Amino acid sequence: MFSSAASPVSFMIKRFQEPILALNELPDIDYILISHDHYDHLDMESIKFFQNKKVQFITPLGVGSHLKL
């Protein structure tokens, strides 16, 4: 999760600390594993960053529908 809040609205459940790296500082990513669809695991801002990149998402049944932008 790279967003400022782990909630559907930005003023709730703020991060305790900044991410160690920014999304654009990450090395090339081959796979992203998402275990379930809670906001702290399914951060839409972060997922949208990978929209046009060559990365495969691995999710349980039902969670993949959240990735269709």
N, C-alpha and C positions, 0 to 999 in steps of 0.2 A: 504494500500500500504506500503510495507516494503522495496522496492528497493531504490536505490540511486537516480533514476531519473524517472519522470513520462512521459516517451517518449520511442519510439522504439529503440533509441540509447542512450547510457549512458552519453554522453556529453551535452545533451540538457535537459532543464527544471529540474534542480537539486532540491533536497529537500531543504526546508528552515531550517529544524531541523531534528535530528535523531528521529526514532520512540521511544516511551516511553518504549516499551518492544521489545525484539528480538522475532522472530517467535518461537524459541525453548523455550521461557519463557512463552508463552501463556498457559492458562489452556486447558483442553480438549474442543474441539469445536464440537458442534453437527451440526450446520447449518451455511452456509455462504451465505449471500444474496448479489447478484451482480445486481445493478440496470440497468447498461448499459455498453457498451464495449469501453468506453474511457480508455486511458492508465492509468489514475489515479484511475480507478475503477477495471480494469482488469489487474492486475499486474501478469504477467506470472511467475516470480520468486517465488512470494508468493503462487500462485496457485499450482505450482509444489511441494512446501513444503508439501501440504496436499494430494498429489497424493496417497500415501499409507496409509493414515489415514482414520479412520471411520468418515467421515464428508459428509453431503449432501449439494450440491450447489443448490440454488434456483435462477433461472434467468428468464428473459423474453424470449419469443420466439426468436430464432435466435442467442442468446448469448451463449447458451449451446454448440453450435458447436465449440466455441473457447476453450472449456475445454477438448476436446478430444486430449490427448497427444500421 
